[in-house]
Amino acid sequence: MRSLPRRSSSRHKDAAVKVMALDYGSARTGVAVSDPTGTLARPVGVVEGAATESGLAELARLVREEEAERIVVGLPLTMRGTRGEQVAETERFVEALRGAVDVPVELYDERFTTDLAQQTAGAAPEDALAAAHLLSTYLEWCAARS
């Protein structure tokens, strides 16, 4: 079972909204967005150095361009569900991202998304595919709750 999103600042979780998912990595961050109904996920691309000033500016631009109403960032728990070294770095990134965008930002368990992306054929970069898998799982979780 997937863990619940952490530290959500969204008040209207059950309403259909356009969601952007980020598969954060210090070098490359995969980006995916949902359709306006919040049911389908599509890979968008990769942002290099997302935690840098220019990377955060690029993500803010993508949020505006894609008209995302919420961002979900993959929480890199270990396979046992514990907090590994990457969790603290991801949480720092999320805090910086919250300062750069005007939409709610949540953390969501991303276990298995990279493995799924490696098994998925497609023209999109692997990081973007991982973000799309993260987003699909998140959207399914949201639908099951409503």
C-alpha positions as CSV (number, residue, x, y, z in Angstrom):
1,M,0.0,0.0,0.0
2,R,1.2,3.5,-0.9
3,S,1.9,5.9,2.0
4,L,-0.2,9.0,2.3
5,P,1.0,12.3,0.9
6,R,2.9,14.3,3.5
7,R,2.6,17.9,4.4
8,S,-0.2,18.8,2.0
9,S,-1.3,22.4,1.9
10,S,-4.3,21.7,-0.4
11,R,-7.8,22.3,1.0
12,H,-9.7,20.8,-1.9
13,K,-8.0,17.4,-2.5
14,D,-11.1,15.7,-3.8
15,A,-11.8,18.2,-6.6
16,A,-10.4,17.3,-10.0
17,V,-7.4,19.5,-10.6
18,K,-4.5,19.5,-13.0
19,V,-1.5,18.1,-11.2
20,M,2.2,18.3,-12.0
21,A,4.5,15.5,-10.7
22,L,8.3,15.8,-10.2
23,D,10.7,12.9,-9.9
24,Y,13.4,15.0,-8.1
25,G,17.1,14.3,-8.6
26,S,19.9,16.7,-7.8
27,A,21.1,16.6,-11.4
28,R,17.9,15.8,-13.4
29,T,14.2,16.1,-12.4
30,G,11.5,14.4,-14.4
31,V,8.3,16.4,-15.0
32,A,4.8,15.1,-15.9
33,V,1.4,16.6,-15.8
34,S,-2.2,15.4,-15.7
35,D,-5.0,16.4,-17.9
36,P,-7.4,19.0,-16.5
37,T,-9.7,16.3,-15.0
38,G,-6.8,14.8,-13.0
39,T,-7.1,11.4,-14.5
40,L,-4.4,10.9,-17.2
41,A,-0.6,11.5,-16.8
42,R,1.8,12.5,-19.6
43,P,5.5,13.0,-19.4
44,V,6.6,16.6,-20.1
45,G,10.4,16.5,-19.9
46,V,13.4,17.0,-17.7
47,V,14.6,20.1,-15.7
48,E,18.4,20.1,-15.1
49,G,19.5,21.3,-11.6
50,A,15.9,21.8,-10.4
51,A,17.1,22.9,-6.9
52,T,19.1,25.8,-8.3
53,E,17.7,29.3,-8.9
54,S,17.4,28.7,-12.6
55,G,15.9,25.3,-12.1
56,L,13.3,26.6,-9.7
57,A,12.5,29.4,-12.2
58,E,12.1,26.8,-15.0
59,L,9.7,24.8,-12.8
60,A,7.7,27.9,-11.9
61,R,7.4,28.7,-15.6
62,L,6.2,25.1,-16.3
63,V,3.6,25.4,-13.6
64,R,2.3,28.5,-15.2
65,E,2.5,27.2,-18.7
66,E,0.8,23.9,-17.9
67,E,-1.7,25.6,-15.6
68,A,-1.0,23.1,-12.8
69,E,-3.0,23.6,-9.7
70,R,-0.9,21.2,-7.4
71,I,2.5,19.7,-7.5
72,V,3.4,16.3,-6.2
73,V,7.1,15.4,-5.6
74,G,8.2,11.9,-5.2
75,L,9.4,11.0,-1.7
76,P,12.4,8.6,-2.1
77,L,11.7,6.1,0.7
78,T,13.8,3.0,0.8
79,M,12.2,-0.3,-0.3
80,R,11.4,-1.0,3.4
81,G,9.6,2.3,3.6
82,T,12.2,4.1,5.7
83,R,13.8,7.4,5.2
84,G,17.1,7.1,3.3
85,E,19.7,9.8,2.6
86,Q,17.8,11.2,-0.4
87,V,14.7,12.1,1.7
88,A,16.4,15.1,3.5
89,E,17.6,16.5,0.1
90,T,14.2,16.1,-1.4
91,E,12.5,17.8,1.6
92,R,15.0,20.8,1.2
93,F,14.1,21.0,-2.5
94,V,10.4,20.9,-1.7
95,E,10.8,23.8,0.8
96,A,12.6,25.8,-1.9
97,L,10.0,24.9,-4.5
98,R,7.2,26.1,-2.2
99,G,8.8,29.5,-2.1
100,A,9.0,29.6,-5.9
101,V,5.4,28.6,-6.8
102,D,1.9,29.6,-5.8
103,V,0.3,26.2,-5.8
104,P,0.3,23.5,-3.1
105,V,3.2,21.1,-3.0
106,E,2.9,17.6,-1.6
107,L,5.3,14.7,-1.1
108,Y,4.2,11.2,-2.2
109,D,5.9,7.8,-2.0
110,E,7.8,7.2,-5.2
111,R,9.0,3.6,-4.6
112,F,9.1,1.6,-7.9
113,T,8.6,4.6,-10.2
114,T,12.2,4.5,-11.6
115,D,11.9,0.7,-12.0
116,L,8.6,1.1,-13.9
117,A,10.1,3.8,-16.1
118,Q,13.1,1.6,-17.0
119,Q,10.6,-1.0,-18.2
120,T,8.4,1.4,-20.2
121,A,9.1,2.0,-23.9
122,G,8.7,5.5,-25.1
123,A,10.3,8.6,-26.6
124,A,10.2,10.5,-23.3
125,P,13.3,10.7,-21.1
126,E,13.4,8.1,-18.3
127,D,13.1,10.7,-15.6
128,A,10.0,12.1,-17.2
129,L,8.5,8.6,-17.5
130,A,9.3,8.1,-13.8
131,A,7.4,11.3,-13.0
132,A,4.5,10.1,-15.2
133,H,4.4,6.8,-13.2
134,L,4.5,8.7,-10.0
135,L,1.6,10.9,-11.1
136,S,-0.5,8.0,-12.3
137,T,-0.1,6.3,-9.0
138,Y,-0.9,9.5,-7.1
139,L,-4.0,10.1,-9.3
140,E,-5.2,6.5,-8.7
141,W,-4.7,7.0,-4.9
142,C,-6.7,10.3,-5.0
143,A,-9.5,8.7,-7.0
144,A,-9.7,5.8,-4.6
145,R,-10.1,8.2,-1.7
146,S,-13.1,10.1,-3.2
